[in-house]
Amino acid sequence: MPKFASTLKALIGKKEKLSEMARTTMNEHCSAVILNKLLRKLGDPEKFLIPCEFSGMDEFLALADLGASINLMPPSVWEGLSLPELTPTCMTLELADHSVSKP
């Protein structure tokens, strides 16, 4: 029997009043939600860079492969959605069948 079944039966049978059940003490987690004191989420960094250094070379930042997946759509679909203008970019795509495409 689910845990809430006995509670519902008690309410229906008027053994306990709903107002009494609605009162509960707040712990620190509840009060943080109510008082809006939760930490703000940080924005998406969009890219993950790792500082790299090799002997004889200047230090540089390397883009980490996080294994992210993307969805592609034809330009006609993009234009039909009235989205912002596209900007050209160079990338290498590894497709689901592990073939590589450099559009």
C-alpha positions in Angstrom: 0.0 0.0 0.0 1.4 3.4 -0.9 2.5 5.7 2.0 0.0 8.4 1.1 -3.0 5.9 1.1 -3.4 6.0 4.9 -3.2 9.8 4.8 -6.0 10.0 2.2 -8.1 7.6 4.1 -7.7 9.6 7.3 -8.7 12.8 5.4 -11.7 11.2 3.9 -12.8 9.7 7.2 -12.3 13.1 8.8 -10.0 11.6 11.4 -7.5 14.4 10.8 -8.3 17.9 9.7 -6.5 19.1 6.6 -5.5 22.4 8.2 -3.6 20.4 10.9 -1.8 18.4 8.3 -0.9 21.5 6.3 1.2 22.9 9.2 4.7 21.7 9.1 7.9 23.1 10.6 10.4 24.5 8.1 13.9 23.4 8.1 16.8 25.4 6.5 16.1 24.0 3.0 12.5 25.0 3.0 13.1 28.5 4.3 15.9 29.0 1.7 13.4 28.2 -1.1 10.7 30.5 0.3 13.0 33.4 1.1 14.7 33.0 -2.3 18.1 32.6 -0.8 19.3 29.8 -3.1 22.5 30.4 -5.0 22.0 31.7 -8.5 22.9 29.3 -11.3 25.9 30.3 -13.4 25.5 30.7 -17.2 26.7 28.2 -19.7 30.4 28.8 -20.4 29.7 27.5 -24.0 33.3 26.1 -24.3 35.7 24.3 -22.0 39.3 25.5 -22.4 42.3 23.7 -20.8 45.6 25.6 -20.4 48.4 23.7 -22.2 52.1 24.1 -22.2 54.7 22.2 -24.2 58.5 22.8 -23.9 59.7 25.2 -26.6 56.2 26.5 -27.3 54.1 29.4 -25.9 51.3 28.5 -23.4 47.9 28.2 -25.1 44.4 27.1 -24.4 43.1 23.9 -25.9 39.4 23.2 -26.5 38.4 20.0 -24.6 36.2 17.5 -26.3 33.3 17.0 -24.0 31.5 14.6 -26.3 28.6 16.9 -26.8 26.1 16.1 -29.5 24.4 18.6 -31.8 21.4 18.5 -34.1 21.7 19.7 -37.7 19.0 21.3 -39.8 18.9 22.4 -43.4 19.3 26.2 -44.0 15.8 26.4 -45.4 14.4 25.2 -42.0 16.5 27.8 -40.2 15.2 30.5 -42.4 11.6 29.3 -42.0 12.0 29.7 -38.2 13.0 33.4 -38.5 16.1 32.8 -36.4 19.1 35.2 -36.3 21.5 35.2 -39.3 23.9 32.3 -39.4 27.7 32.9 -39.1 30.2 30.7 -40.8 32.3 28.4 -38.7 34.9 25.6 -39.2 34.4 22.3 -37.5 34.8 18.6 -37.9 31.8 16.4 -37.3 31.9 12.8 -36.2 28.6 11.2 -37.3 26.7 8.4 -35.5 28.3 5.9 -37.8 31.8 7.2 -36.8 32.4 8.7 -40.2 34.0 12.2 -40.2 32.7 15.2 -42.1 34.3 18.6 -42.5 31.6 20.8 -43.9 
